[in-house]
Each structure stands twice: as structure tokens, then as C-alpha cells.
Amino acid sequence: MWRLAFILCLPVVVICQVDITALGNLEFNRLDIDQDGNVEPLETQQYFERFDANHDNRISRQEYAKEVETHHENNLQAHSILLRLFDALDFDNDNHIDGPDYSDLFIAADINNNRLVSQQEFLRYFYDLTGIDPIGK
């Protein structure tokens, strides 16, 4: 009986699973402002400046949530993942993302320490931060 229930529920679980690789690639492309295939420290800062609605050089959870909604309309799974990401990116736990957090994010993602974050480095770090492995891994 439980096997039948599992088999019947499996398509729902698969359909509801977010494609973390597609979401990661989308966010990488937003970060890579000059579209050269790498993210530099300045691009990280410029990316997050778009979230700062009140221009106080800090991004509150509310500002972050509003920007996520703008880019991921009607995608509750992406909202959930990216809002969890806010907490992971708030390295100093001051309930804001700001300059020190951008730096810490960049340093942590730059696995080979070449002052550039490639798409592969970004995705690996994105998976670690979200706690979600890509499908098939």
C-alpha cells in the first residue's frame, strides 16, 4: 500500500522540485553585469545596490524580498530559496546585507583566489548556501 502511495506522489515531488541549477545560472547572469563570464568584486557591489531602495547602503530583508518578487513573480519556490539565502549572506548577522557582507560573499565564492568568480565557482557556492544539490547529483 505505501509503495502505491509513494509511486502516486512521486510525480508531484518531482514537479514541485525547483531547478536549482537554472536558478543559480539566472542569478549568476544577473551578477555578471558585464557578461564576461566572471564576477568581479565591483559587480557584486553593483548587483546588490539595485536592492537598496532607500539608498542607505544596506539592504534590509524587506528590500531584498521586494527585489526577489520583481524578478521571480509567481515562483514561490524561488522566493523561498532566495529569502533563505538572505540569512546566509548576512555574514555579520546584523539583519542587513551591506559592504562587509558583499566582500565576505565574494571571498567565499572565489575558490581559486584569483579575484574572479567563475560561473562554476558561483554555482558550487550557491548550492552550498542554499543547501540544495542539483538534480542528478
Disulfide bonds with the S-S distance in Angstrom:
none
